[in-house]
Amino acid sequence: MKIAAIVSATTLAFALGACASDPNSSRSASGGQSSGSATSEVKRDAKDSWLTGKVKAALAADVGLKTWDIDVDSAGTTVTLNGAVDTEATKQRAAAVARSVEGVATVKNNLTVKGKS
């Protein structure tokens, strides 16, 4: 129940954040706002945020991964994982969990394995 609330809150936060875009990012050459491209950009950003939230929730739900600070970014159906984990097995597990999320086609696993002291 707690995880569902966290997932919902996280997803909502990402979706709302995606709606607040840079006002200069979608300006046409004439300086005007192209409403079609702006709408497309907001939809794309909302979808990316939704997928990012779903992957973060899946990682948080995995007992072996929830304690690691894994940064998740998405663009389209590609998810990128960044951060540091303790072992190669944990790195591979994080990628497998991300791949298992509906909507993910590709995972770029940029996680690094912390050196042992």
N, C-alpha and C positions, 0 to 999 in steps of 0.2 A: 504494500500500500504506500509506504514511504517512497519507494523507488518510482512508483507511478506519478506521485506528486512532484518529485524532483524532475522527472522526465518532462512532465507537462510544463513546469515552470521554466526549465531550460529551453525547451522548444519555443515557448512563447517569447522568451527574451531574445532568442536568436531571430525569430521571425520579425519582431518589432525592430530590432537593430538593423535588419536588412532593409526595412522600409525607409530608414533615415539615410538617404544616400547623399553624396556630395553634389550640390546643386550645379557645379561646373562640369561634372563628369559626363553628362549627356547632352551638352550644348552642341548644336549644329554649327557649321562653318559660318552661318549668318548671325550667330549669336542667339538664336531662338531655341527654345526647348522643343525637341521632337517628342510629342506625347507617345507615339507608337514605340519608339526605342526606349523611352523612359519606363513605359509600362512593361516592356519585355525585360528590361534590366531589373526592375523590382521583382517580377515573377521569378526570374532566374536566381536572384539573390535569396528570395524566400525559399526556393527549392533547395538551394545549397545549404542554407541555414537549417532547414528541416532535416536534411540528410546528415549534416554534422551533428545535430542534436540526437538523432537516432543512433549514430555510431558511438557518441560519448555515453549515452545511456547503456548501450550494450557493453562497453568497456567497464563502466561502473558496476554493472550487474555481475561481472565475472570476478569471482572471489580472488583469483590470483592477479588480477590487473587493477582492481579498484584503488589500491594504495599508490599507484604510480601516477605521476603527473604527465599524462600523454596529451599533447596538443593535437587536435583534429581539425583539419581544414578540408573543404570540399569544393569542387568545381565541376558542375555537371554530375556525372556518375563516378568521378574519380575522387578518392579520398586520400589525403596525405597525412601520415602519422609522423609527428616530431616529438623529440624528448629523449630521455635516458631511462633505461631499465637495467635490471640487475644481471640478466642472463640472456643468451641467444634464444633459449627456449621461450622466455617471456616475450621477447621481440617477435618471434614467430607466432606465438599465441595471440598477441594483439592484432597482428595482420589477419589471422584466421577469423577472429571475432569480427573485425571490420568487414571482411569479405562476406560473412554470413548475414549481414544486414541487407534487407530487401532494398534494392535501388542502387547498391554499390556494384559497379562493374570492374573497377580497377583500384588497387591499393598501392600507393607509393609509400613504402616503409622506410622512413628516414630515421627510425629510432636508433640510438646508439647504446651499446652495452657499456655500463660503467666498469672501469677497471677495478680489480680487487686489490685492496691494500695489503 
